[in-house]
Amino acid sequence: MSDITLPKAVEAFVATTNAHDAEALFAVFADTAVVHDDGNAYTTEEEIRSWIQVHQIGPKIVLTPTSFNDGRLVASVNGEFDGGPMNFAFDFTTEGDLVTDLAIGLA
């Protein structure tokens, strides 16, 4: 990751995910943020907090960024889930230091 320069919000997303810090990860998202993952859109505070617990914290996700271009982070994703590590694309829209939209899919 040292060779990849990430915007502050994306850097915070990676760091807090890898630290398994649910509260700090939630703080990366704007109040109006939307997360698109597994065919679902998570829009409310309750939904995003649940998504963080189920999809990031529970499986102890660790992100190893491999590239970043035009808001798209590609990362090797490892953790306690079947089939890992896998490459995922994280398409970020940010405003200031906050994530306003995040779409996740296989890279």
Backbone as JSON, one array per atom type, in Angstrom:
{
  "sequence": "MSDITLPKAVEAFVATTNAHDAEALFAVFADTAVVHDDGNAYTTEEEIRSWIQVHQIGPKIVLTPTSFNDGRLVASVNGEFDGGPMNFAFDFTTEGDLVTDLAIGLA",
  "N": [[0.82, -1.19, 0.0], [2.11, 1.14, 0.39], [3.02, 2.33, -1.95], [0.81, 3.37, -3.11], [-1.23, 6.14, -3.37], [-3.86, 7.28, -1.5], [-7.04, 8.94, -1.28], [-8.03, 10.8, 1.63], [-10.46, 9.87, 2.89], [-10.75, 7.3, 1.79], [-8.37, 6.12, 2.57], [-8.83, 6.16, 5.35], [-11.03, 4.41, 5.45], [-9.82, 1.97, 4.7], [-7.86, 1.7, 6.74], [-9.43, 1.65, 9.13], [-11.07, -0.52, 8.64], [-9.16, -2.58, 8.53], [-8.25, -2.44, 11.13], [-10.36, -3.41, 12.46], [-12.29, -1.83, 13.69], [-15.27, -0.91, 14.46], [-16.74, 1.44, 15.2], [-15.03, 3.56, 14.43], [-14.89, 2.99, 11.72], [-17.57, 3.39, 10.94], [-17.66, 6.14, 11.32], [-16.38, 7.1, 9.1], [-18.22, 7.38, 7.14], [-20.54, 9.58, 5.54], [-23.51, 11.25, 6.77], [-25.56, 10.85, 4.96], [-24.78, 8.69, 3.48], [-24.56, 5.91, 1.19], [-24.27, 2.45, 0.9], [-23.47, -0.02, -1.38], [-23.68, -3.37, -1.73], [-23.4, -6.86, -2.26], [-25.74, -6.96, -3.81], [-27.51, -5.36, -2.45], [-28.69, -2.21, -1.12], [-27.56, -0.17, 1.37], [-28.77, 2.21, 3.45], [-29.58, 3.59, 5.75], [-28.56, 4.68, 9.08], [-28.73, 2.51, 10.86], [-28.77, 0.33, 9.05], [-26.25, 0.61, 7.76], [-24.5, 0.39, 9.95], [-25.1, -2.27, 10.67], [-24.29, -3.58, 8.31], [-21.53, -3.05, 8.46], [-20.84, -4.57, 10.75], [-21.59, -7.21, 9.96], [-20.37, -7.64, 7.42], [-17.76, -6.59, 7.48], [-16.49, -6.4, 10.09], [-17.22, -8.79, 11.52], [-16.25, -11.0, 9.82], [-13.6, -10.37, 10.05], [-12.19, -8.74, 8.15], [-9.45, -7.96, 6.07], [-7.9, -5.59, 4.17], [-5.83, -5.29, 1.37], [-4.64, -2.95, -0.5], [-4.27, -2.8, -4.05], [-4.45, -1.2, -6.26], [-5.43, 2.16, -7.21], [-7.65, 4.26, -8.83], [-9.38, 6.93, -10.23], [-11.39, 6.99, -8.18], [-11.8, 4.31, -7.76], [-10.9, 1.67, -5.81], [-8.94, -1.14, -5.89], [-8.55, -4.11, -4.2], [-6.92, -6.77, -2.49], [-8.75, -8.98, -0.63], [-8.96, -10.41, 2.47], [-9.77, -12.66, 5.13], [-11.97, -14.14, 7.57], [-13.65, -15.97, 5.82], [-15.14, -18.04, 3.3], [-13.23, -18.97, 0.47], [-11.32, -16.94, 0.33], [-8.04, -15.4, -0.12], [-9.66, -12.78, -2.04], [-10.04, -10.68, -4.91], [-11.42, -7.5, -4.79], [-13.38, -4.75, -6.01], [-13.76, -1.46, -4.98], [-15.79, 1.11, -5.3], [-15.64, 4.38, -4.74], [-17.34, 7.34, -3.76], [-16.64, 10.45, -2.6], [-16.87, 13.14, -0.22], [-15.18, 15.75, 0.89], [-13.64, 14.55, 3.74], [-15.19, 12.31, 3.96], [-17.02, 9.33, 3.12], [-19.49, 9.18, 0.7], [-20.79, 7.51, -1.02], [-20.52, 4.08, -1.69], [-19.71, 1.4, -3.64], [-19.45, -2.03, -3.94], [-17.84, -4.79, -5.43], [-16.79, -7.8, -7.16], [-13.49, -7.74, -8.44]],
  "CA": [[0.0, 0.0, 0.0], [2.95, 2.33, 0.51], [3.2, 2.96, -3.25], [-0.49, 3.84, -3.58], [-1.74, 7.3, -2.65], [-5.31, 7.22, -1.39], [-7.7, 10.08, -0.64], [-8.15, 10.64, 3.08], [-11.62, 9.04, 3.25], [-10.46, 5.93, 1.38], [-7.32, 5.68, 3.49], [-9.48, 5.9, 6.63], [-11.83, 3.2, 5.28], [-8.9, 0.83, 4.73], [-7.23, 1.6, 8.06], [-10.39, 1.26, 10.17], [-11.47, -1.89, 8.33], [-8.07, -3.47, 8.93], [-8.15, -2.4, 12.6], [-11.6, -4.03, 12.97], [-12.85, -0.82, 14.59], [-16.59, -0.62, 13.9], [-17.13, 2.85, 15.41], [-14.19, 4.4, 13.58], [-15.3, 2.74, 10.34], [-18.84, 4.09, 10.73], [-17.38, 7.58, 11.28], [-15.85, 7.43, 7.77], [-19.36, 7.59, 6.25], [-21.4, 10.76, 5.7], [-24.85, 10.95, 7.28], [-26.42, 10.46, 3.84], [-24.05, 7.69, 2.7], [-25.19, 4.68, 0.71], [-23.34, 1.36, 0.62], [-24.03, -1.02, -2.29], [-22.89, -4.59, -1.57], [-24.18, -8.1, -2.34], [-27.04, -6.7, -4.41], [-28.33, -4.55, -1.54], [-28.29, -0.83, -0.84], [-27.68, 0.13, 2.79], [-28.93, 3.66, 3.41], [-29.81, 4.2, 7.06], [-27.5, 4.45, 10.06], [-28.87, 1.14, 11.35], [-28.36, -0.59, 7.98], [-24.81, 0.7, 7.54], [-23.86, -0.22, 11.13], [-25.27, -3.71, 10.55], [-23.4, -4.0, 7.23], [-20.16, -3.02, 8.99], [-20.66, -5.72, 11.64], [-21.74, -8.49, 9.25], [-19.51, -7.79, 6.25], [-16.4, -6.1, 7.67], [-15.94, -6.72, 11.4], [-17.43, -10.21, 11.81], [-15.29, -11.87, 9.14], [-12.25, -9.85, 10.27], [-11.69, -8.38, 6.83], [-8.19, -7.23, 5.92], [-7.76, -5.09, 2.81], [-4.5, -4.96, 0.88], [-4.84, -2.24, -1.76], [-3.36, -3.08, -5.15], [-4.47, -0.05, -7.18], [-6.48, 3.16, -7.01], [-7.75, 5.14, -9.98], [-10.71, 7.53, -10.45], [-12.33, 6.6, -7.15], [-11.9, 2.84, -7.64], [-9.85, 0.95, -5.09], [-8.92, -2.6, -6.04], [-7.81, -4.63, -3.06], [-7.01, -8.17, -2.11], [-9.54, -9.03, 0.6], [-8.79, -11.66, 3.19], [-10.47, -12.69, 6.41], [-12.58, -15.41, 7.93], [-14.75, -16.28, 4.91], [-14.78, -19.05, 2.32], [-12.76, -18.53, -0.82], [-10.38, -15.83, 0.36], [-8.31, -14.0, -0.46], [-10.3, -12.47, -3.31], [-9.89, -9.28, -5.32], [-12.66, -6.74, -4.86], [-13.32, -3.34, -6.41], [-14.51, -0.57, -4.11], [-15.99, 2.37, -6.02], [-15.92, 5.4, -3.73], [-17.63, 8.75, -3.97], [-16.32, 11.1, -1.32], [-17.05, 14.58, -0.07], [-14.26, 16.06, 1.98], [-13.01, 13.36, 4.33], [-16.23, 11.31, 4.22], [-17.55, 8.52, 2.03], [-20.92, 9.41, 0.48], [-21.32, 6.36, -1.74], [-19.55, 3.01, -1.84], [-20.23, 0.22, -4.34], [-18.45, -3.1, -3.81], [-18.05, -5.96, -6.27], [-15.57, -8.51, -7.52], [-12.63, -7.02, -9.39]],
  "C": [[0.86, 1.25, 0.0], [3.14, 3.05, -0.82], [1.92, 3.58, -3.78], [-0.93, 5.02, -2.72], [-3.26, 7.26, -2.69], [-5.86, 8.52, -0.83], [-7.93, 9.76, 0.84], [-9.29, 9.71, 3.49], [-11.37, 7.57, 2.92], [-9.38, 5.33, 2.28], [-7.91, 5.33, 4.86], [-10.34, 4.63, 6.57], [-10.95, 1.97, 5.39], [-8.34, 0.63, 6.13], [-8.21, 1.11, 9.13], [-10.95, -0.13, 9.92], [-10.41, -2.85, 8.85], [-7.87, -3.51, 10.44], [-9.36, -3.05, 13.26], [-12.27, -3.12, 14.0], [-14.18, -0.32, 14.01], [-16.98, 0.85, 14.04], [-16.33, 3.79, 14.51], [-14.55, 4.22, 12.11], [-16.61, 3.45, 10.03], [-18.61, 5.59, 10.58], [-16.82, 8.03, 9.93], [-17.0, 7.81, 6.82], [-20.13, 8.87, 6.58], [-22.77, 10.32, 6.19], [-25.78, 10.43, 6.18], [-25.8, 9.37, 2.97], [-24.94, 6.52, 2.31], [-24.07, 3.68, 0.43], [-24.07, 0.33, -0.24], [-23.13, -2.25, -2.21], [-23.84, -5.78, -1.63], [-25.59, -7.88, -2.88], [-28.0, -5.89, -3.56], [-27.79, -3.14, -1.45], [-28.59, -0.57, 0.63], [-27.68, 1.65, 2.92], [-29.09, 4.31, 4.78], [-28.63, 3.93, 7.99], [-27.54, 3.0, 10.54], [-28.39, 0.12, 10.32], [-26.85, -0.57, 7.77], [-24.05, 0.12, 8.73], [-23.95, -1.75, 11.07], [-24.35, -4.27, 9.46], [-21.96, -4.05, 7.72], [-19.91, -4.26, 9.86], [-20.63, -7.04, 10.87], [-20.68, -8.69, 8.17], [-18.06, -7.35, 6.46], [-15.8, -6.62, 8.98], [-16.04, -8.22, 11.7], [-16.44, -11.13, 11.14], [-13.84, -11.39, 9.23], [-11.53, -9.54, 8.95], [-10.38, -7.6, 6.94], [-8.06, -6.88, 4.44], [-6.3, -4.79, 2.51], [-4.68, -4.29, -0.47], [-3.8, -2.61, -2.81], [-3.35, -1.96, -6.19], [-5.59, 0.91, -6.77], [-6.46, 4.1, -8.2], [-9.2, 5.62, -10.11], [-11.75, 7.04, -9.45], [-12.47, 5.11, -6.94], [-10.66, 2.27, -6.96], [-10.01, -0.53, -5.41], [-8.03, -3.11, -4.93], [-7.97, -6.13, -2.97], [-7.69, -8.19, -0.75], [-9.39, -10.4, 1.22], [-9.54, -11.55, 4.51], [-11.03, -14.07, 6.65], [-13.84, -15.63, 7.11], [-14.24, -17.27, 3.89], [-14.28, -18.39, 1.04], [-11.73, -17.42, -0.84], [-8.96, -16.29, 0.21], [-8.92, -13.86, -1.86], [-10.04, -11.0, -3.63], [-11.26, -8.63, -5.48], [-12.37, -5.34, -5.35], [-14.25, -2.56, -5.49], [-14.61, 0.77, -4.83], [-16.5, 3.41, -5.03], [-16.35, 6.71, -4.37], [-17.42, 9.4, -2.62], [-16.66, 12.58, -1.39], [-16.23, 14.98, 1.14], [-13.6, 14.78, 2.45], [-14.0, 12.24, 4.58], [-16.63, 10.58, 2.95], [-19.04, 8.8, 1.91], [-21.58, 8.26, -0.26], [-20.2, 5.34, -1.92], [-20.24, 1.83, -2.51], [-19.12, -0.82, -4.38], [-18.83, -4.26, -4.71], [-16.73, -6.65, -6.54], [-14.8, -7.71, -8.56], [-12.35, -7.88, -10.6]]
}
